[in-house]
Amino acid sequence: TLQRQLQQSDCQNMLLKKVFDTHMLFLQINQSAAALKHVFAALRLFVAKFPSAFFQGQADLCGSLCYEILKCCNHRSRSTQTEASALLYFFMRKNFEFNKQKSIVRSHLQLIKAVSQLIADAGIGGSRFQHSLAIINNFANGDKQMKNLNFPAEVKDLTKRIRTVLMATAQMKEHEKDPEMLVDLQYSLANSYASTPELRRTWLESMAKIHARNGDLSEAAMCYIHIAALIAEYLKRKGLFSMGWPAFLSITPNIK
């Protein structure tokens, strides 16, 4: 049957990706609020039937879905904002359940990456988007089944971090002609993700580009050494590299 074909290789197959891409097209092409309501219902069913497509293996599908739903959270229609927020909450809840009620690490990571991307692509962050974040928090507060688990706290932490990224980005725009202040803000943002290497690397790379653009090549090099040390430490924990971050101590003591 078709469902068995879609579930092959833990849902990591081309047929499922094509079905998913078709769903995404409905969000990428302008639709009426009434049509979007049905698209969100179809996506809820899709996530419920094929959670492993989003929460294990490659993160591409998870990232694409997070990006498109967040775009809808900034929609001019209040009903679409509410529907998109409900779908996003459902998605995070499914991630939590899939991880045996331990965490929402993947959706957290992909949502922050999507927010960072959308700031540049669509200029999100205004009152409409803030309203959607408030709706998601309200869902977390009112979910009786999750009341005694750490899921509501994880949702609140995520929405708080999204607001931090939005606020920091707004400050960066204010200080775009003050390179030292701009880099300080980037550094603070990188430090806030000390426990999330992929996002820390994203912000360190962004810092390196600013330094290189300003001709501060030794500072740019320091950012890249920190990125290399992060990767080395990750490989050490995976058992693929023996030294980890101390491999770079001979270059700079700052690596600690």
WOURDA-V681122 format. One record per residue. N is the residue number from 1. SS is DSSP state (h for helix, s for strand, l for the rest). PSI is psi in degrees with one decimal (999 if undefined). OMEGA is omega in radians with two decimals (none if undefined). Layout:
n-><N N>
ss-><SS SS>
psi-><PSI PSI>
omega-><OMEGA OMEGA>
This chain:
n-><1 2 3 4 5 6 7 8 9 10 11 12 13 14 15 16 17 18 19 20 21 22 23 24 25 26 27 28 29 30 31 32 33 34 35 36 37 38 39 40 41 42 43 44 45 46 47 48 49 50 51 52 53 54 55 56 57 58 59 60 61 62 63 64 65 66 67 68 69 70 71 72 73 74 75 76 77 78 79 80 81 82 83 84 85 86 87 88 89 90 91 92 93 94 95 96 97 98 99 100 101 102 103 104 105 106 107 108 109 110 111 112 113 114 115 116 117 118 119 120 121 122 123 124 125 126 127 128 129 130 131 132 133 134 135 136 137 138 139 140 141 142 143 144 145 146 147 148 149 150 151 152 153 154 155 156 157 158 159 160 161 162 163 164 165 166 167 168 169 170 171 172 173 174 175 176 177 178 179 180 181 182 183 184 185 186 187 188 189 190 191 192 193 194 195 196 197 198 199 200 201 202 203 204 205 206 207 208 209 210 211 212 213 214 215 216 217 218 219 220 221 222 223 224 225 226 227 228 229 230 231 232 233 234 235 236 237 238 239 240 241 242 243 244 245 246 247 248 249 250 251 252 253 254 255 256>
ss-><l h h h h h l h h h h l l h h h h h h h h h h h h h h h l l l l h h h h h h h h h h h h h h h h h l l h h h h l l l l h h h h h h h h h h h h h h l l l l h h h h h h h h h h h h h h h h h h h h h l l l l l l h h h h h h h h h h h h h h h h h h l l l l h h h h h h h h h h h h h h h h l h h h l l l l h h h h h h h h h h h h h h h h h h h h h h h h l l l l h h h h h h h h h h h h h l l l l l h h h h h h h h h h h h h h h h h l l l h h h h h h h h h h h h h h h h h h h h h l l l l l l h h h h h l l l l h h h l>
psi-><165.3 -40.8 -39.1 -39.1 -41.2 -28.4 -0.6 145.0 43.5 41.7 13.1 73.7 161.3 -34.8 -46.9 -40.1 -38.4 -40.7 -43.2 -45.8 -33.8 -43.2 -42.4 -32.8 -35.4 -25.5 -25.3 -21.6 135.2 129.7 161.9 160.2 -36.2 -42.5 -40.9 -33.9 -42.2 -34.9 -44.1 -39.0 -41.3 -39.5 -35.9 -44.4 -41.9 -46.5 -40.2 -37.9 -33.4 56.8 -33.6 -21.2 -29.0 -31.0 7.4 167.9 -149.4 148.1 8.9 -47.9 -41.6 -46.2 -43.5 -43.7 -44.3 -43.3 -49.0 -37.8 -41.7 -36.5 -40.7 -25.9 -14.8 12.6 150.1 -21.9 125.7 -39.7 -38.0 -40.6 -46.7 -44.8 -43.3 -41.5 -40.3 -41.5 -40.5 -40.4 -44.4 -43.1 -45.0 -38.1 -41.4 -38.0 -43.6 -45.0 -39.8 -34.3 24.0 41.9 37.3 -45.6 173.1 39.9 -46.8 -50.3 -35.1 -52.7 -48.2 -32.7 -41.3 -41.4 -42.0 -40.1 -46.7 -39.2 -41.6 -27.0 -41.6 -39.8 -42.3 -0.2 41.7 167.3 -6.0 -164.9 -33.5 -45.1 -40.6 -36.8 -42.0 -40.4 -39.0 -39.0 -44.5 -42.7 -37.8 -39.0 -44.3 -40.8 -31.8 3.3 97.5 -33.8 -24.6 1.8 -43.3 12.4 170.9 6.1 -48.9 -38.3 -37.5 -39.3 -44.2 -39.7 -41.6 -48.5 -34.1 -42.5 -35.3 -43.5 -38.0 -44.2 -43.4 -42.8 -45.3 -38.8 -39.7 -41.4 -37.6 -39.0 -39.2 -36.6 23.5 -19.0 5.2 87.9 -36.2 -43.2 -40.3 -44.3 -36.4 -42.8 -41.8 -41.7 -41.8 -41.3 -41.9 -42.6 -32.0 -14.7 33.3 -31.3 1.5 86.2 -38.8 -40.4 -36.5 -42.7 -41.1 -46.9 -32.7 -38.8 -39.4 -42.5 -44.2 -39.9 -40.5 -45.7 -45.2 -40.0 -32.8 1.7 9.4 77.3 -34.4 -36.0 -40.4 -41.9 -38.3 -39.5 -44.1 -33.7 -40.1 -38.6 -45.7 -40.1 -38.7 -45.9 -40.8 -41.6 -38.9 -44.9 -35.2 -44.1 -23.5 -4.7 21.2 -6.9 132.2 -27.8 -35.9 -154.7 -30.0 -14.9 -22.0 4.8 -30.7 -19.2 -46.3 134.3 -15.0 -14.0 -22.5 999>
omega-><-3.13 -3.11 3.12 3.10 -3.14 -3.10 3.14 3.12 -3.12 3.11 3.09 -3.12 -3.03 -3.13 3.14 3.13 3.13 3.10 3.12 -3.14 3.09 3.07 -3.09 3.14 3.14 3.10 -3.08 3.10 -3.09 3.14 3.02 3.11 3.14 3.13 -3.13 3.12 3.13 3.10 3.13 3.11 3.12 3.14 3.08 3.13 -3.13 3.14 -3.14 -3.10 -3.03 -3.08 -3.10 3.08 -3.06 -2.92 2.97 -3.08 -3.13 -3.09 -3.03 -3.09 3.12 -3.14 -3.14 -3.12 3.12 -3.12 -3.07 3.13 3.13 3.08 3.13 3.08 3.13 -3.06 -3.12 -3.14 -3.14 -3.10 3.11 3.06 -3.11 3.13 -3.13 3.12 3.12 3.12 3.14 3.09 3.10 -3.13 3.13 3.13 3.10 3.09 3.14 3.14 -3.14 3.12 3.13 3.07 3.13 -3.07 3.03 -3.02 -3.05 -3.11 3.09 -3.10 -3.08 3.11 3.11 3.11 -3.14 3.10 -3.13 -3.14 -3.08 3.10 3.12 -3.01 -2.96 3.11 3.14 3.06 -3.14 -3.04 3.14 -3.12 3.11 3.10 3.13 3.09 3.11 3.11 -3.14 3.10 3.12 3.07 -3.12 -3.13 -3.04 -3.09 -3.04 -3.13 -3.09 -2.98 -3.06 3.11 -3.10 -3.11 3.13 3.12 3.12 3.12 3.14 3.11 -3.14 -3.12 3.10 -3.14 3.08 3.12 3.11 3.12 -3.14 -3.12 3.14 -3.14 3.10 3.11 3.12 3.13 3.11 -3.03 -3.05 3.11 3.09 -3.00 -3.10 3.11 -3.14 -3.13 3.09 3.13 3.10 -3.11 3.11 -3.14 3.10 -3.14 -3.13 3.11 3.12 -3.10 3.13 -2.98 -3.07 3.13 3.08 3.11 3.13 -3.09 3.07 3.09 3.11 3.08 -3.12 3.14 3.13 3.12 -3.11 3.13 -3.13 3.14 3.13 -2.96 3.13 3.09 3.09 3.12 3.13 3.09 -3.11 3.08 3.11 3.08 3.14 3.14 3.07 -3.13 3.13 -3.14 3.09 -3.14 3.10 -3.13 3.07 -3.12 -3.09 -3.12 -2.95 -2.94 -3.07 -3.07 -3.13 3.10 -3.06 -3.13 -3.13 3.12 -3.14 3.06 -3.14 -3.05 3.11 none>
